[in-house]
Amino acid sequence: MKIMDFAAGVTVAALTLLPAGFAAAQESLGSLQVKLERPNPWPLAHLVEDGKLMIVTTGKTAGETLVNDKGELEGARIDLWTKMAKDLGLEPVFVRSDWAGVMPGLAANRFDLGCESASWNNDRLTSKDFFLTRPIKVQVDVAVVRKDSGIDSFAAMAGKKLGGVKGEMELKALADKVGTDLNDTLGLPGVTESRLALMNKQIDVYGTNLTAAGALLKSEGGDQFKVLPEPTLVGVGGFCVNAREPDLLNAVNFLLAEYRADGTIKMLNEKWGLPDTSDLLSKVGY
């Protein structure tokens, strides 16, 4: 009986001390360095080619993936994917393709990973051809016009020719905003062709994302264009993973969370002059 009384007394004393101890522990959490363990190498059973990470990219997205004067791919996504492959114990192998061939290539089991930043939508999130990873950024879609076009609102776009990269959500967002059938827009192979089409008046309005629009305005001849202030759509974008590789999807999602927490994504965005939207992702639960 005395032992039970003693135990009860210890329990009461511990509960009495808990609030102060708990508060002190909470205060120390802000200074903790937290790093989750991960497999090394990560066990991946369904890669297109053992020991390699086959990555498809357009090489046409300013700041993210582009081709330098030496004919080499570079950019924030190239750096990120290279690090990701290393952390997975794999050799990165990059393959260039127009955007129209990226998702079909994943579906045909030619690539493991791709899409610089594919916008989330219902069709893509439920696709049987590929998985979408957790978001890498908040995507802001906009409309670009020539300064001499007289277009200063979406209402003024009625009857105008809309265009953008074929298969990209930015073009659909523009068409939906204006109330134009997507079949009546001009789908182009890439951002370079879209810019030329706008410059040469093949199209009156170019639907793209804020990052690409910023690069366009900074490029040679960019002073003849303007971006309308109201976005056509605000969403999120992630990478695409081969639908045969759920194990790779888990690994990529784990690493993206780690890279966001340790500042890798922010550092690469700043290195390549990209707007960093890491903090905004928390508003959608990421």
Backbone as numpy.savetxt, mean C-alpha at the origin, in Angstrom:
# Nx Ny Nz CAx CAy CAz Cx Cy Cz
-5.93 -24.11 60.23 -6.77 -22.90 60.23 -5.90 -21.65 60.23
-4.82 -21.70 61.00 -3.94 -20.56 61.05 -3.27 -20.31 59.69
-2.94 -21.43 58.99 -2.32 -21.29 57.66 -3.28 -20.61 56.70
-4.56 -21.00 56.77 -5.56 -20.39 55.88 -5.74 -18.91 56.19
-5.72 -18.57 57.51 -5.84 -17.16 57.88 -4.65 -16.36 57.37
-3.46 -16.98 57.45 -2.26 -16.30 56.97 -2.34 -16.06 55.46
-2.78 -17.08 54.72 -2.90 -16.96 53.27 -3.90 -15.88 52.89
-5.01 -15.84 53.63 -6.02 -14.83 53.36 -5.46 -13.43 53.60
-4.64 -13.30 54.67 -4.05 -12.01 54.97 -3.09 -11.55 53.90
-2.31 -12.49 53.37 -1.37 -12.16 52.29 -2.12 -11.71 51.05
-3.23 -12.41 50.75 -4.02 -12.05 49.57 -4.58 -10.65 49.69
-5.13 -10.32 50.85 -5.67 -8.97 51.08 -4.58 -7.92 50.93
-3.41 -8.21 51.50 -2.30 -7.26 51.42 -1.88 -7.04 49.98
-1.84 -8.13 49.21 -1.44 -8.02 47.80 -2.43 -7.18 47.02
-3.72 -7.40 47.28 -4.75 -6.64 46.58 -4.70 -5.17 46.95
-4.31 -4.90 48.20 -4.21 -3.51 48.66 -3.07 -2.80 47.94
-1.98 -3.53 47.69 -0.80 -2.92 47.05 -0.93 -2.85 45.53
-1.86 -3.62 44.95 -1.96 -3.73 43.50 -2.11 -2.41 42.76
-3.01 -1.51 43.16 -3.19 -0.28 42.39 -1.90 0.51 42.21
-1.11 0.68 43.29 0.12 1.45 43.20 1.13 0.76 42.30
1.28 -0.57 42.50 2.22 -1.31 41.68 1.81 -1.34 40.22
0.51 -1.47 39.99 -0.01 -1.52 38.62 0.24 -0.18 37.91
0.00 0.91 38.62 0.22 2.25 38.04 1.68 2.44 37.67
2.59 1.98 38.54 4.02 2.11 38.26 4.41 1.30 37.04
3.82 0.09 36.95 4.12 -0.76 35.80 3.62 -0.12 34.51
2.44 0.48 34.57 1.88 1.13 33.39 2.78 2.28 32.92
3.31 3.04 33.87 4.15 4.19 33.52 5.42 3.75 32.80
5.89 2.54 33.12 7.14 2.06 32.51 6.93 1.49 31.11
5.68 1.25 30.72 5.42 0.61 29.43 5.89 1.46 28.26
5.80 2.78 28.39 6.17 3.66 27.29 7.63 3.56 26.89
8.48 3.13 27.81 9.92 3.05 27.51 10.36 1.66 27.10
9.43 0.70 27.11 9.80 -0.67 26.77 10.06 -0.82 25.28
11.05 -1.62 24.95 11.33 -1.99 23.57 10.73 -3.38 23.33
9.67 -3.43 22.54 8.96 -4.69 22.31 9.27 -5.21 20.92
9.68 -6.46 20.83 9.94 -7.08 19.54 9.46 -8.52 19.59
8.55 -8.88 18.71 8.00 -10.22 18.70 8.95 -11.17 17.98
9.04 -12.39 18.49 9.88 -13.39 17.83 9.19 -13.86 16.55
10.01 -14.20 15.55 9.46 -14.77 14.32 10.38 -15.88 13.84
9.83 -16.82 13.08 10.65 -17.93 12.58 11.78 -17.41 11.68
12.92 -18.06 11.76 14.06 -17.67 10.91 14.82 -18.93 10.48
14.66 -19.36 9.22 13.80 -18.75 8.20 12.32 -19.11 8.41
11.46 -18.33 7.81 10.03 -18.57 7.93 9.66 -19.78 7.07
8.92 -20.75 7.60 8.55 -21.92 6.79 7.47 -21.58 5.76
7.84 -21.60 4.50 6.91 -21.27 3.42 6.89 -22.44 2.43
5.74 -23.11 2.34 5.68 -24.37 1.60 5.18 -24.25 0.17
4.68 -23.11 -0.22 4.00 -23.04 -1.52 4.55 -21.96 -2.44
5.82 -21.63 -2.33 6.41 -20.60 -3.18 6.45 -21.07 -4.63
6.40 -20.11 -5.54 6.50 -20.44 -6.97 7.81 -21.17 -7.24
8.89 -20.69 -6.61 10.19 -21.33 -6.75 10.87 -21.36 -5.38
11.26 -22.54 -4.95 11.86 -22.69 -3.63 13.05 -21.77 -3.43
13.09 -21.13 -2.27 14.22 -20.29 -1.91 14.19 -18.90 -2.52
13.15 -18.61 -3.31 13.06 -17.30 -3.96 11.70 -16.66 -3.70
11.69 -15.33 -3.67 10.44 -14.58 -3.57 10.25 -13.87 -4.90
9.34 -14.38 -5.73 9.09 -13.82 -7.06 8.13 -12.63 -6.90
8.63 -11.44 -7.22 7.89 -10.20 -6.99 7.63 -9.50 -8.33
6.39 -9.19 -8.62 6.03 -8.50 -9.85 5.73 -7.04 -9.56
6.23 -6.16 -10.40 6.03 -4.72 -10.21 6.02 -4.02 -11.56
5.35 -2.89 -11.63 5.30 -2.13 -12.88 6.58 -1.35 -13.12
7.23 -0.92 -12.04 8.40 -0.06 -12.21 8.03 1.32 -12.72
6.77 1.70 -12.55 6.29 2.97 -13.11 5.61 3.86 -12.06
5.83 3.57 -10.79 5.17 4.34 -9.74 6.20 5.20 -9.03
6.12 6.50 -9.23 7.11 7.43 -8.68 7.30 7.24 -7.18
8.56 7.11 -6.78 8.89 6.98 -5.37 8.73 5.57 -4.84
7.86 4.77 -5.45 7.59 3.42 -4.95 8.39 2.37 -5.71
8.17 2.26 -7.02 9.00 1.40 -7.86 9.22 2.11 -9.19
10.47 2.30 -9.56 10.81 2.97 -10.80 12.14 2.43 -11.31
12.44 2.74 -12.57 13.68 2.27 -13.19 14.64 3.45 -13.28
15.86 3.25 -12.75 16.84 4.34 -12.77 17.60 4.39 -14.09
18.56 5.28 -14.19 19.32 5.47 -15.43 20.13 4.25 -15.82
20.39 3.37 -14.86 21.15 2.14 -15.13 20.24 0.98 -15.52
18.93 1.26 -15.60 17.99 0.21 -15.93 17.63 -0.68 -14.75
17.94 -0.21 -13.53 17.69 -1.00 -12.32 16.44 -0.50 -11.60
15.71 -1.43 -11.01 14.55 -1.05 -10.21 14.99 -0.44 -8.89
14.31 0.59 -8.47 14.58 1.21 -7.18 13.30 1.87 -6.67
13.33 2.27 -5.40 12.17 2.92 -4.80 11.86 2.34 -3.43
10.91 2.96 -2.76 10.56 2.56 -1.40 10.05 1.13 -1.33
9.25 0.71 -2.31 8.72 -0.65 -2.29 9.82 -1.66 -2.63
10.72 -1.31 -3.53 11.83 -2.21 -3.87 12.68 -2.44 -2.62
12.99 -1.37 -1.90 13.76 -1.50 -0.66 13.02 -2.35 0.37
11.70 -2.11 0.48 10.91 -2.84 1.47 10.82 -4.32 1.12
10.55 -4.62 -0.15 10.44 -6.02 -0.57 11.78 -6.75 -0.46
12.87 -6.03 -0.73 14.19 -6.64 -0.59 14.46 -7.01 0.86
14.13 -6.11 1.78 14.28 -6.38 3.22 13.36 -7.52 3.63
12.15 -7.51 3.12 11.18 -8.54 3.47 11.69 -9.92 3.04
12.22 -10.01 1.82 12.75 -11.28 1.33 13.89 -11.76 2.24
14.78 -10.84 2.60 15.90 -11.18 3.47 15.40 -11.70 4.82
14.39 -11.04 5.39 13.86 -11.44 6.69 13.12 -12.77 6.61
12.70 -13.15 5.40 12.05 -14.44 5.21 13.05 -15.53 4.81
14.33 -15.13 4.67 15.35 -16.09 4.28 15.28 -16.46 2.82
14.82 -15.51 1.97 14.62 -15.78 0.55 15.41 -14.81 -0.33
15.63 -15.21 -1.57 16.27 -14.33 -2.55 15.18 -13.56 -3.30
15.20 -12.23 -3.31 14.19 -11.48 -4.06 14.46 -11.53 -5.56
13.44 -11.83 -6.34 13.55 -11.82 -7.81 12.45 -10.92 -8.33
12.83 -9.82 -8.97 11.86 -8.84 -9.46 11.57 -9.04 -10.94
10.28 -9.00 -11.28 9.83 -9.13 -12.66 8.96 -7.92 -12.99
9.25 -7.25 -14.09 8.45 -6.09 -14.48 7.28 -6.50 -15.36
6.15 -5.81 -15.15 4.96 -6.07 -15.94 4.09 -4.82 -15.93
3.33 -4.60 -17.00 2.30 -3.56 -16.97 1.27 -3.94 -15.92
0.57 -2.95 -15.39 -0.40 -3.20 -14.32 -1.42 -4.27 -14.72
-1.82 -4.25 -16.00 -2.85 -5.19 -16.45 -2.39 -6.64 -16.32
-1.09 -6.88 -16.22 -0.59 -8.25 -16.13 -0.24 -8.69 -14.73
-0.33 -7.78 -13.75 0.11 -8.10 -12.39 -0.82 -9.13 -11.73
-2.09 -8.81 -11.61 -3.01 -9.72 -10.93 -3.23 -11.01 -11.70
-3.37 -10.96 -13.04 -3.46 -12.23 -13.79 -2.21 -13.10 -13.61
-1.04 -12.46 -13.48 0.19 -13.21 -13.25 0.19 -13.91 -11.91
-0.35 -13.26 -10.89 -0.49 -13.89 -9.58 -1.46 -15.07 -9.66
-2.56 -14.85 -10.39 -3.57 -15.91 -10.53 -3.01 -17.11 -11.29
-2.08 -16.86 -12.22 -1.49 -17.93 -13.03 -0.30 -18.59 -12.34
-0.04 -18.20 -11.08 1.04 -18.79 -10.28 2.43 -18.48 -10.83
2.57 -17.30 -11.43 3.88 -16.87 -11.93 4.65 -16.08 -10.87
3.92 -15.48 -9.93 4.53 -14.62 -8.92 4.00 -14.97 -7.53
4.81 -14.64 -6.53 4.39 -14.81 -5.13 3.74 -13.55 -4.58
4.25 -12.40 -5.00 3.89 -11.13 -4.36 3.92 -10.02 -5.40
3.08 -9.02 -5.25 3.09 -7.90 -6.18 2.19 -6.78 -5.71
1.95 -5.83 -6.61 1.11 -4.65 -6.37 1.83 -3.66 -5.44
2.24 -2.52 -5.99 2.89 -1.51 -5.15 1.95 -1.08 -4.03
0.67 -0.97 -4.35 -0.34 -0.63 -3.35 -1.71 -0.75 -4.00
-2.29 -1.94 -3.93 -3.60 -2.18 -4.55 -4.70 -1.70 -3.62
-5.55 -0.82 -4.14 -6.65 -0.30 -3.33 -7.59 -1.41 -2.92
-8.02 -1.37 -1.67 -9.01 -2.34 -1.20 -10.37 -2.02 -1.80
-11.06 -3.06 -2.25 -12.47 -2.95 -2.58 -13.10 -4.33 -2.42
-14.41 -4.43 -2.54 -15.09 -5.69 -2.27 -14.62 -6.81 -3.20
-14.46 -6.49 -4.48 -14.05 -7.52 -5.44 -12.67 -8.06 -5.10
-11.75 -7.18 -4.77 -10.38 -7.62 -4.48 -10.30 -8.35 -3.14
-11.04 -7.88 -2.16 -11.00 -8.52 -0.85 -11.59 -9.92 -0.87
-12.48 -10.19 -1.82 -13.12 -11.50 -1.92 -12.60 -12.31 -3.11
-11.56 -11.82 -3.77 -11.03 -12.51 -4.95 -10.47 -13.89 -4.60
-10.66 -14.84 -5.49 -10.08 -16.17 -5.34 -8.72 -16.25 -6.04
-8.33 -15.17 -6.72 -7.08 -15.17 -7.48 -5.88 -14.71 -6.68
-6.11 -13.93 -5.61 -5.02 -13.41 -4.79 -5.56 -12.95 -3.45
-4.64 -12.80 -2.50 -4.97 -12.21 -1.19 -4.49 -10.77 -1.17
-5.20 -9.93 -0.42 -4.72 -8.58 -0.13 -4.13 -8.57 1.26
-2.95 -7.98 1.41 -2.31 -7.88 2.72 -2.95 -6.77 3.53
-2.52 -6.65 4.79 -2.92 -5.51 5.60 -2.47 -4.24 4.88
-3.09 -3.09 5.13 -2.75 -1.87 4.39 -1.30 -1.44 4.61
-0.72 -0.92 3.56 0.62 -0.32 3.63 0.49 1.20 3.70
-0.66 1.73 3.25 -0.85 3.18 3.29 -2.32 3.54 3.16
-2.64 4.77 3.52 -3.95 5.35 3.21 -3.87 5.91 1.79
-4.80 5.51 0.97 -4.78 5.89 -0.45 -5.76 7.04 -0.69
-5.27 8.12 -1.26 -6.12 9.27 -1.61 -6.13 9.40 -3.12
-7.28 9.19 -3.73 -7.41 9.30 -5.18 -7.89 10.70 -5.57
-7.34 11.22 -6.66 -7.63 12.60 -7.07 -7.81 12.68 -8.58
-8.25 13.83 -9.03 -8.40 14.12 -10.45 -7.40 15.20 -10.86
-6.70 14.95 -11.97 -5.73 15.91 -12.50 -6.24 16.42 -13.85
-6.15 17.73 -14.06 -6.58 18.33 -15.32 -5.52 19.33 -15.79
-5.63 19.71 -17.06 -4.76 20.78 -17.56 -5.28 22.12 -17.03
-4.37 23.01 -16.71 -4.76 24.31 -16.17 -5.61 25.11 -17.16
-5.40 24.87 -18.46 -6.14 25.64 -19.45 -7.46 24.96 -19.85
-7.83 23.89 -19.11 -9.04 23.13 -19.48 -10.33 23.82 -19.05
-10.22 24.71 -18.07 -11.42 25.34 -17.54 -12.20 24.45 -16.58
-11.66 23.28 -16.29 -12.33 22.34 -15.38 -11.88 22.62 -13.94
-12.85 22.98 -13.10 -12.51 23.27 -11.71 -13.43 22.57 -10.72
-14.26 21.65 -11.23 -15.17 20.91 -10.36 -15.56 19.61 -11.06
-16.14 18.68 -10.30 -16.60 17.44 -10.91 -17.79 17.68 -11.82
-18.60 18.67 -11.48 -19.75 19.00 -12.33 -19.30 19.43 -13.71
-18.14 20.12 -13.77 -17.62 20.60 -15.05 -17.03 19.48 -15.91
-16.95 18.28 -15.36 -16.39 17.15 -16.12 -17.44 16.42 -16.95
-18.71 16.81 -16.80 -19.77 16.16 -17.58 -19.48 16.30 -19.07
-19.49 15.19 -19.77 -19.24 15.20 -21.21 -17.77 15.23 -21.57
-16.87 15.29 -20.59 -15.43 15.32 -20.84 -14.89 13.89 -20.89
-13.73 13.73 -21.52 -13.12 12.41 -21.64 -12.26 12.13 -20.40
-12.61 11.06 -19.70 -11.88 10.66 -18.51 -10.92 9.53 -18.84
-9.79 9.50 -18.15 -8.83 8.44 -18.41 -7.96 8.14 -17.21
-7.19 7.07 -17.33 -6.29 6.65 -16.26 -5.74 5.28 -16.58
-5.01 4.71 -15.63 -4.41 3.41 -15.85 -5.49 2.33 -15.86
-5.48 1.52 -16.91 -6.49 0.47 -17.08 -6.43 -0.52 -15.92
-7.59 -0.81 -15.33 -7.68 -1.76 -14.23 -7.42 -1.17 -12.87
-6.96 0.08 -12.80 -6.69 0.72 -11.52 -7.98 1.29 -10.93
-8.08 1.24 -9.59 -9.26 1.75 -8.91 -9.39 3.26 -9.03
-8.26 3.95 -9.26 -8.32 5.41 -9.36 -9.21 5.85 -10.53
-9.14 5.11 -11.63 -9.97 5.45 -12.79 -11.45 5.19 -12.48
-11.73 4.06 -11.83 -13.12 3.76 -11.47 -13.66 4.78 -10.48
-12.81 5.20 -9.51 -13.25 6.19 -8.53 -13.63 7.49 -9.21
-12.82 7.89 -10.22 -13.12 9.12 -10.96 -14.44 8.98 -11.73
-14.60 7.85 -12.43 -15.83 7.63 -13.20 -17.06 7.64 -12.30
-16.95 6.98 -11.15 -18.08 6.95 -10.22 -18.40 8.34 -9.69
-17.35 9.12 -9.40 -17.56 10.47 -8.86 -18.26 11.37 -9.87
-17.89 11.22 -11.13 -18.46 12.07 -12.18 -19.80 11.53 -12.66
-20.04 10.22 -12.45 -21.27 9.61 -12.94 -21.15 9.15 -14.37
-19.92 8.74 -14.76 -19.65 8.28 -16.12 -19.48 6.77 -16.12
-20.00 6.11 -17.14 -19.81 4.66 -17.27 -18.33 4.38 -17.49
-17.80 3.40 -16.77 -16.38 3.07 -16.89 -16.01 2.69 -18.32
-16.95 2.11 -19.05 -16.69 1.72 -20.44 -16.49 2.91 -21.36
-16.92 4.08 -20.90 -16.75 5.30 -21.71 -15.47 6.05 -21.38
-14.65 5.50 -20.48 -13.37 6.12 -20.15 -12.26 5.50 -21.00
-11.09 6.13 -20.97 -9.95 5.60 -21.71 -8.95 4.97 -20.74
-8.84 3.65 -20.81 -7.88 2.92 -19.98 -6.54 2.84 -20.68
-5.48 3.22 -19.98 -4.14 3.28 -20.57 -3.20 2.32 -19.84
-2.09 1.91 -20.49 -1.20 0.90 -19.91 -0.54 1.31 -18.60
-0.21 2.61 -18.44 0.51 3.03 -17.24 0.43 4.52 -17.00
1.16 4.99 -15.99 1.11 6.41 -15.63 1.76 7.28 -16.70
2.81 6.80 -17.35 3.48 7.58 -18.39 2.52 7.85 -19.55
1.83 6.78 -19.97 0.87 6.92 -21.07 -0.31 7.82 -20.68
-0.72 7.74 -19.42 -1.83 8.57 -18.96 -1.45 10.04 -18.96
-0.22 10.32 -18.53 0.26 11.71 -18.52 0.30 12.26 -19.94
0.83 11.47 -20.88 0.92 11.91 -22.28 -0.47 12.13 -22.87
-1.41 11.25 -22.51 -2.77 11.39 -23.02 -3.40 12.69 -22.52
-3.13 13.05 -21.27 -3.65 14.31 -20.72 -2.97 15.50 -21.40
-1.67 15.40 -21.58 -0.91 16.48 -22.20 -1.35 16.71 -23.65
-1.59 15.59 -24.36 -1.95 15.67 -25.78 -3.44 15.82 -26.02
-4.21 15.98 -24.94 -5.66 16.22 -25.00 -6.45 15.03 -25.53
-5.87 13.82 -25.39 -6.65 12.61 -25.66 -7.68 12.40 -24.55
-7.32 12.85 -23.37 -8.26 12.84 -22.24 -8.26 14.23 -21.62
-9.35 14.55 -20.94 -9.48 15.86 -20.28 -9.19 15.78 -18.79
-9.41 14.59 -18.22 -9.23 14.40 -16.78 -8.51 13.07 -16.56
-7.52 13.10 -15.69 -6.73 11.91 -15.37 -7.01 11.50 -13.93
-7.55 10.31 -13.73 -7.80 9.80 -12.39 -6.60 9.03 -11.87
-6.02 9.48 -10.76 -4.83 8.85 -10.23 -4.82 8.99 -8.71
-3.70 8.67 -8.08 -3.60 8.85 -6.63 -2.74 10.06 -6.31
-2.80 10.50 -5.08 -2.15 11.75 -4.69 -0.63 11.67 -4.86
-0.03 10.51 -4.60 1.41 10.36 -4.74 1.83 10.54 -6.20
1.12 9.85 -7.11 1.45 9.95 -8.53 1.17 11.36 -9.05
0.11 11.98 -8.55 -0.21 13.34 -8.98 0.88 14.31 -8.55
1.40 14.14 -7.34 2.48 15.00 -6.86 3.73 14.85 -7.71
4.04 13.61 -8.08 5.21 13.36 -8.94 5.01 14.00 -10.31
3.79 13.96 -10.81 3.49 14.56 -12.10 3.70 16.07 -12.06
3.23 16.73 -11.02 3.37 18.18 -10.91 4.83 18.60 -10.77
5.66 17.73 -10.18 7.08 18.04 -9.99 7.92 17.73 -11.22
7.37 16.99 -12.16 8.13 16.57 -13.34 8.22 17.70 -14.37
9.04 17.50 -15.37 9.18 18.49 -16.43 7.84 18.70 -17.13
7.43 19.94 -17.25 6.13 20.25 -17.85 4.97 20.11 -16.90
5.27 19.77 -15.64 4.20 19.54 -14.68 3.44 20.79 -14.29
4.01 21.97 -14.58 3.35 23.21 -14.21 2.11 23.51 -15.05
1.87 22.69 -16.08 0.67 22.92 -16.90 -0.54 22.15 -16.38
-0.34 21.40 -15.28 -1.43 20.61 -14.71 -1.83 21.13 -13.33
-3.01 20.74 -12.88 -3.44 21.05 -11.52 -4.27 19.89 -10.98
-4.27 19.75 -9.66 -5.02 18.71 -8.98 -6.24 19.34 -8.33
-7.41 18.80 -8.59 -8.60 19.31 -7.93 -8.52 19.01 -6.43
-8.92 19.95 -5.58 -8.73 19.78 -4.13 -9.57 18.68 -3.50
-10.74 18.38 -4.04 -11.59 17.35 -3.45 -11.20 15.97 -3.98
-10.88 15.02 -3.10 -10.53 13.67 -3.55 -11.71 12.98 -4.23
-11.40 12.04 -5.11 -12.46 11.20 -5.67 -12.79 10.05 -4.74
-11.79 9.63 -3.95 -12.00 8.53 -3.01 -10.84 8.49 -2.01
-11.15 8.12 -0.77 -10.11 7.89 0.24 -10.28 6.47 0.77
-9.23 5.68 0.70 -9.30 4.30 1.16 -7.93 3.84 1.63
-7.67 2.54 1.53 -6.37 2.00 1.89 -5.88 1.08 0.78
-4.58 0.85 0.76 -3.99 -0.03 -0.24 -2.98 -0.97 0.38
-2.91 -2.19 -0.15 -1.96 -3.17 0.34 -1.29 -3.91 -0.80
-0.48 -4.90 -0.47 0.16 -5.74 -1.47 -0.76 -6.90 -1.83
-0.44 -7.58 -2.94 -1.18 -8.76 -3.37 -0.30 -9.99 -3.21
-0.88 -11.07 -2.68 -0.16 -12.32 -2.45 -0.86 -13.45 -3.21
-0.08 -14.30 -3.83 -0.57 -15.48 -4.53 -1.58 -16.24 -3.66
-2.74 -16.54 -4.20 -3.81 -17.17 -3.43 -3.47 -18.59 -2.98
-2.43 -19.18 -3.56 -2.00 -20.52 -3.14 -1.08 -20.48 -1.92
-0.80 -19.25 -1.43 0.22 -19.10 -0.40 -0.29 -18.38 0.86
-1.24 -18.97 1.57 -1.71 -18.34 2.82 -0.60 -18.21 3.85
0.38 -19.10 3.80 1.50 -19.00 4.73 2.33 -17.75 4.45
2.49 -17.39 3.18 3.20 -16.16 2.83 2.39 -14.94 3.25
1.07 -14.99 3.10 0.22 -13.87 3.53 0.42 -13.60 5.02
0.43 -14.66 5.84 0.64 -14.48 7.27 2.00 -13.86 7.56
3.02 -14.34 6.84 4.37 -13.82 7.06 4.47 -12.35 6.67
3.91 -11.98 5.52 3.96 -10.60 5.05 3.21 -9.68 6.00
2.03 -10.11 6.44 1.27 -9.29 7.38 2.02 -9.07 8.69
2.68 -10.12 9.17 3.49 -10.00 10.39 4.60 -8.98 10.20
5.31 -9.08 9.08 6.43 -8.18 8.83 5.98 -6.74 8.60
4.85 -6.55 7.91 4.35 -5.20 7.70 4.01 -4.54 9.04
3.44 -5.30 9.96 3.15 -4.75 11.30 4.45 -4.39 12.01
5.45 -5.25 11.87 6.75 -4.99 12.51 7.42 -3.76 11.90
7.39 -3.66 10.57 8.05 -2.53 9.90 7.36 -1.20 10.20
6.06 -1.26 10.42 5.36 -0.03 10.79 5.73 0.36 12.22
5.79 -0.64 13.12 6.09 -0.36 14.53 7.52 0.12 14.73
8.47 -0.44 13.97 9.87 -0.05 14.19 10.32 1.14 13.33
9.38 1.69 12.52 9.69 2.89 11.75 10.29 2.65 10.39
10.42 1.38 9.97 11.01 1.09 8.67 10.22 1.71 7.52
8.91 1.54 7.56 8.07 2.07 6.47 8.16 3.59 6.43
8.09 4.22 7.56 8.20 5.68 7.63 9.55 6.15 7.09
10.62 5.47 7.47 11.96 5.84 7.03 12.10 5.73 5.52
11.57 4.65 4.94 11.67 4.47 3.49 10.80 5.48 2.74
9.63 5.79 3.29 8.79 6.81 2.66 9.52 8.16 2.62
10.17 8.52 3.73 10.89 9.79 3.79 12.10 9.76 2.85
12.79 8.64 2.78 13.96 8.50 1.91 13.59 8.77 0.45
12.42 8.26 0.03 12.01 8.37 -1.38 11.00 9.49 -1.62
10.80 10.37 -0.64 9.93 11.53 -0.84 8.46 11.21 -0.93
8.03 10.13 -0.28 6.61 9.76 -0.30 5.92 10.27 0.95
4.66 10.68 0.84 3.92 11.06 2.06 3.73 9.84 2.94
3.99 9.98 4.23 3.82 8.85 5.14 2.46 8.94 5.81
1.66 7.89 5.62 0.30 7.88 6.18 0.17 6.83 7.28
1.29 6.42 7.86 1.27 5.38 8.89 0.32 5.72 10.03
0.37 6.97 10.50 -0.47 7.35 11.63 -1.95 7.33 11.26
-2.26 7.64 10.01 -3.66 7.64 9.58 -4.26 6.23 9.55
-3.40 5.22 9.37 -3.89 3.86 9.31 -4.59 3.44 10.60
-4.19 4.05 11.72 -4.83 3.70 12.99 -6.30 4.08 13.00
-6.69 5.01 12.16 -8.10 5.44 12.11 -9.00 4.37 11.49
-8.37 3.43 10.75 -9.16 2.33 10.18 -8.80 1.00 10.84
-8.16 1.09 12.00 -7.90 -0.11 12.79 -6.60 -0.80 12.52
-5.65 -0.14 11.84 -4.36 -0.75 11.55 -3.21 0.11 12.08
